[in-house]
Amino acid sequence: MAEIVLRVRLITGDSLDVAYEETDTPDAGEVAKHAITALADDSGVIRVRHGNRVVALYGRGVAALELAPRGAVL
């Protein structure tokens, strides 16, 4: 299981830090690739955590993603 932390910039200009994980993928690089591929489509959506909440993040609302080696601050 690999988890990555993304800093998401929304089209409104706001940003938020979310955690995304895939239980069947051990490599964090592959997890990042899957998240970016899913969000690249206008109808793409991924399920992420923001603190204790589960959030559906839709690709059409995302302006940019940032993935740092140590991750964003949650």
N, C-alpha and C positions, 0 to 999 in steps of 0.2 A: 504494500500500500504506500502510495506516495501522495504527499500533500504539498501544495505550493501556495504562496501568499501573493496576491495580485493587488496592486494599487490601480484602481479603475477610475478613469476620468470620464465623466458622463457628458453628453452633448450640452447639458445645461451649464457646464463649467465646474460643477461640484465634483469632488472625488471621494472615494471610500476605499477602505482596505478590506479585502475579503479572502477567505481561505477556500480553496478548491481541492478536492481529493478524488482519487479513483482507487478503488480497492484492488482491482485486478492489474494495475500497472505499477511496477516497482521503480521505474525511472522517472525522476522529476522532470527531465527534459521532454519526455513523451507526454506527460500530463500537461505541461505547458503547451505543447503542440496541439493536443486535443482541444484544450480550452480555446486557443486562438482560432483553430479551424471552425469550431462550433459557433463562435461569436462573429466570424467573418461573414456569415450568411445573415441576411436581414431577418429571417425567421428563426435564427439560432437562439438557443437558450441553454444556460447551464445552471445547475443548482449549487449555490455557494453558502458559506457561513459568514455572517457579520456579527461578531461577538457571540451571543447565545442564540441568535436568530438564524433561521434558514431562509435564504432569499433566492428568488428566481431572477437571474440576470439576463436580460434580453439583449441580443446583439445590436438591435436598432437604436438602443439608447447609449451605446458605448462609443466614445470618441477615441480613446487611447487606453492601452494597457501597459503597465510597468511591472517588470519582474526583476527584482534585485537579488543578488546572491544570498543575502541574509533575509530577504523578504521585507515586507512593509510592517509597520507597527500596528498591531490590532488593539 
